[in-house]
């Protein structure tokens, strides 16, 4: 089962799970976001979800570290079951910045709706359609979102947690045509904060992402102007923000 918890310096979250958990999540995320340009308006958001998939894939390859987790088998249980071995399981891990994981959580709501609508074809009640009720990809991604929400709950005060949950859940399409260069700016700003300020700013990051205020609108305008100038898609425009080589998680 996938677990999500904040990193020691509140820079982001650590996603934990065994090999099969990570493999299932990787496959489900790829399925939910669809093929390249399948939903053109959501291509920027799709690439950010695939960025998380990139880290999950590298974790599966053993490139992101491991964590030892209690498996509930003490000495007496192992002796009774004739098991010789460790009382801990090996979990794979990978880290994702807080602004990034908040954005991905929100964007996944849109992709689940798009995917479910495609599956249900002409059925108006898409989530009660027999093709979606027990769909493994939807269930796996929803479980991942729930793990993120739980990690958030264990990190920030309850009042802030409730406010963030309201911000990151929308009844309408939200990540279409999103200028994800703004997310790069928030990520880099968040990295530059000290530990205490990061903790206080997690809910602020959610608010800035969700509300698309003046700062976002300025970035969006610059991206759209550049895309028109160079006759390219918004996703082809590189953000001026520079990520550090090393991040103190």
C-alpha positions as CSV (number, residue, x, y, z in Angstrom):
1,X,0.0,0.0,0.0
2,X,1.4,3.4,-1.0
3,X,2.2,5.7,1.9
4,X,3.0,9.4,1.6
5,X,4.7,11.5,4.3
6,X,6.5,14.8,4.5
7,X,10.3,14.9,4.3
8,X,12.3,16.0,7.3
9,X,12.8,19.6,6.1
10,X,9.2,19.9,4.8
11,X,10.6,20.4,1.3
12,X,8.3,17.8,-0.2
13,X,6.8,14.3,0.3
14,X,8.3,10.9,0.4
15,X,6.3,8.3,-1.5
16,X,6.8,4.8,0.0
17,X,5.7,1.4,-1.2
18,X,6.9,-2.0,-2.1
19,X,7.9,-2.9,-5.7
20,X,4.3,-4.1,-6.6
21,X,2.8,-0.9,-5.2
22,X,5.1,1.3,-7.2
23,X,4.6,-0.7,-10.4
24,X,0.8,-0.6,-10.0
25,X,0.8,3.2,-9.4
26,X,3.1,3.8,-12.3
27,X,0.9,1.8,-14.7
28,X,-2.3,3.5,-13.3
29,X,-1.0,7.0,-13.7
30,X,0.1,6.4,-17.3
31,X,-3.3,4.9,-18.1
32,X,-5.3,7.8,-16.5
33,X,-3.5,10.6,-18.2
34,X,-4.0,9.1,-21.7
35,X,-1.7,9.3,-24.7
36,X,0.3,12.2,-25.8
37,X,-2.0,15.0,-27.1
38,X,-5.1,12.9,-26.5
39,X,-6.5,15.8,-24.5
40,X,-4.5,18.7,-25.9
41,X,-5.7,21.3,-23.4
42,X,-4.3,19.2,-20.5
43,X,-0.9,18.4,-22.1
44,X,0.9,20.6,-19.6
45,X,-0.7,18.9,-16.6
46,X,-0.1,15.5,-18.2
47,X,3.6,16.2,-18.4
48,X,3.7,17.0,-14.7
49,X,2.0,13.8,-13.8
50,X,4.5,11.9,-16.0
51,X,7.3,13.7,-14.1
52,X,6.1,11.9,-11.0
53,X,6.0,8.7,-13.0
54,X,9.7,9.4,-13.9
55,X,10.7,9.4,-10.3
56,X,8.5,6.3,-9.6
57,X,10.2,4.5,-12.5
58,X,13.7,5.3,-11.2
59,X,12.6,4.1,-7.7
60,X,11.6,0.8,-9.4
61,X,15.1,0.7,-10.9
62,X,16.6,1.2,-7.4
63,X,17.9,4.7,-8.1
64,X,15.9,6.6,-5.4
65,X,16.7,4.7,-2.2
66,X,14.8,2.4,0.2
67,X,13.2,2.4,3.6
68,X,12.9,-0.5,6.1
69,X,9.3,-0.9,7.4
70,X,8.1,-3.1,10.3
71,X,6.1,-6.0,8.9
72,X,4.4,-7.1,12.1
73,X,6.3,-10.4,12.4
74,X,8.1,-10.6,15.8
75,X,10.4,-13.5,16.8
76,X,7.6,-15.7,18.2
77,X,5.4,-15.3,15.0
78,X,8.4,-16.1,12.8
79,X,9.2,-19.2,14.8
80,X,5.6,-20.4,14.8
81,X,5.4,-19.9,11.0
82,X,8.8,-21.5,10.5
83,X,10.0,-18.3,8.9
84,X,13.7,-17.4,9.0
85,X,14.3,-13.8,8.0
86,X,13.9,-10.1,8.8
87,X,11.1,-8.4,10.8
88,X,11.1,-5.6,8.3
89,X,10.0,-5.1,4.7
90,X,12.0,-3.1,2.1
91,X,10.0,-0.2,0.7
92,X,11.0,1.8,-2.3
93,X,10.9,5.6,-1.9
94,X,11.0,8.7,-4.1
95,X,10.6,12.4,-3.2
96,X,8.4,15.0,-4.8
97,X,8.3,18.7,-4.0
98,X,5.2,19.9,-2.1
99,X,4.0,22.4,-4.7
100,X,4.5,19.7,-7.4
101,X,2.6,17.0,-5.6
102,X,-0.3,19.4,-4.7
103,X,-0.6,20.3,-8.4
104,X,-0.5,16.7,-9.5
105,X,-3.2,15.8,-6.9
106,X,-5.5,18.5,-8.3
107,X,-4.7,17.7,-12.0
108,X,-5.5,14.0,-11.4
109,X,-9.1,14.9,-10.6
110,X,-9.4,16.2,-14.1
111,X,-7.7,13.2,-15.7
112,X,-9.9,10.8,-13.7
113,X,-13.0,12.5,-15.1
114,X,-11.6,12.5,-18.7
115,X,-10.6,8.9,-18.5
116,X,-14.0,7.8,-16.9
117,X,-15.9,9.7,-19.5
118,X,-14.0,8.0,-22.3
119,X,-14.6,4.6,-20.7
120,X,-18.3,5.2,-20.1
121,X,-18.9,6.4,-23.7
122,X,-22.5,7.7,-23.8
123,X,-23.4,7.0,-20.2
124,X,-24.2,10.3,-18.4
125,X,-23.5,8.9,-15.0
126,X,-19.8,8.1,-15.7
127,X,-18.7,7.0,-12.3
128,X,-21.5,4.6,-11.8
129,X,-20.9,3.0,-15.2
130,X,-20.0,-0.6,-14.9
131,X,-16.7,0.1,-16.8
132,X,-15.6,2.5,-14.1
133,X,-17.0,1.4,-10.8
134,X,-14.2,-1.1,-10.1
135,X,-11.7,0.1,-12.7
136,X,-8.3,-0.6,-11.2
137,X,-6.6,2.5,-12.6
138,X,-9.2,4.9,-11.1
139,X,-9.1,3.0,-7.8
140,X,-5.3,3.0,-7.7
141,X,-5.0,6.7,-8.5
142,X,-7.7,7.6,-6.0
143,X,-5.8,5.6,-3.3
144,X,-2.7,7.6,-4.2
145,X,-4.6,10.9,-3.8
146,X,-5.9,9.7,-0.4
147,X,-2.4,8.9,0.7
148,X,-1.3,12.4,-0.3
149,X,-4.2,13.9,1.7
150,X,-3.3,11.8,4.7
151,X,0.3,12.9,4.5
152,X,-0.9,16.5,4.3
153,X,-3.1,15.8,7.4
154,X,-0.2,14.6,9.4
155,X,1.9,17.7,8.4
156,X,-0.2,20.8,8.8
157,X,-2.9,21.9,11.4
158,X,-6.4,20.6,11.0
159,X,-7.9,24.0,10.1
160,X,-5.3,24.4,7.3
161,X,-5.8,20.8,6.2
162,X,-9.5,21.3,5.7
163,X,-8.9,24.5,3.8
164,X,-6.4,22.9,1.5
165,X,-8.7,19.9,0.8
166,X,-11.4,22.4,-0.3
167,X,-8.9,24.2,-2.5
168,X,-7.6,21.0,-4.3
169,X,-11.0,19.6,-5.1
170,X,-13.0,21.1,-8.0
171,X,-16.3,20.4,-9.5
172,X,-15.1,21.9,-12.8
173,X,-12.1,21.4,-15.2
174,X,-9.2,23.1,-13.6
175,X,-5.8,22.1,-15.2
176,X,-6.7,22.7,-18.8
177,X,-4.4,25.2,-20.5
178,X,-2.5,25.6,-17.2
179,X,0.8,27.5,-17.5
180,X,2.9,25.0,-15.6
181,X,5.8,27.3,-15.8
182,X,4.2,29.0,-12.8
183,X,4.6,25.7,-10.9
184,X,8.3,25.8,-11.6
185,X,8.5,29.2,-10.0
186,X,6.6,28.1,-6.9
187,X,8.8,25.0,-6.6
188,X,12.0,27.0,-6.7
189,X,10.6,29.6,-4.3
190,X,9.6,26.8,-1.9
191,X,13.1,25.2,-2.1
192,X,14.7,28.6,-1.1
193,X,12.6,28.9,2.1
194,X,13.9,27.7,5.5
195,X,12.3,24.7,7.2
196,X,9.9,26.7,9.3
197,X,8.7,28.9,6.5
198,X,8.1,25.8,4.3
199,X,5.8,24.3,6.9
200,X,3.8,27.4,7.1
201,X,3.7,27.9,3.3
202,X,2.3,24.5,2.2
203,X,-1.3,25.7,2.4
204,X,-0.2,29.0,0.7
205,X,1.2,27.0,-2.2
206,X,-2.1,25.2,-2.6
207,X,-4.0,28.5,-2.6
208,X,-1.7,30.1,-5.2
209,X,-2.0,27.0,-7.5
210,X,-5.7,26.7,-7.2
211,X,-6.8,30.4,-7.4
212,X,-4.6,31.4,-10.3
213,X,-4.2,35.0,-9.0
214,X,-2.2,37.9,-10.4
215,X,1.2,36.2,-10.2
216,X,-0.1,33.2,-12.1
217,X,-1.9,35.4,-14.7
218,X,1.4,37.3,-15.3
219,X,3.2,34.1,-16.0
220,X,0.4,32.7,-18.2
221,X,0.4,35.9,-20.3
222,X,4.2,35.7,-20.7
223,X,4.0,32.1,-21.7
224,X,1.2,32.7,-24.2
225,X,3.0,35.7,-25.7
226,X,6.2,33.6,-26.2
227,X,4.2,30.7,-27.6
228,X,2.6,33.0,-30.2
229,X,5.9,34.6,-31.0
230,X,7.7,31.2,-31.6
231,X,4.6,29.5,-33.1
232,X,4.7,26.7,-30.6
233,X,2.7,25.1,-27.8
234,X,2.7,26.4,-24.2
235,X,4.6,23.3,-23.0
236,X,7.5,24.2,-25.3
237,X,8.3,27.4,-23.4
238,X,10.9,26.9,-20.7
239,X,10.4,28.6,-17.3
240,X,13.2,31.0,-16.2
241,X,13.3,29.3,-12.8
242,X,16.4,27.3,-12.1
243,X,16.3,24.2,-9.9
244,X,19.4,23.6,-7.6
245,X,21.4,20.5,-8.3
246,X,21.0,19.3,-4.7
247,X,17.8,19.6,-2.6
248,X,17.8,19.2,1.2
249,X,14.7,17.1,1.6
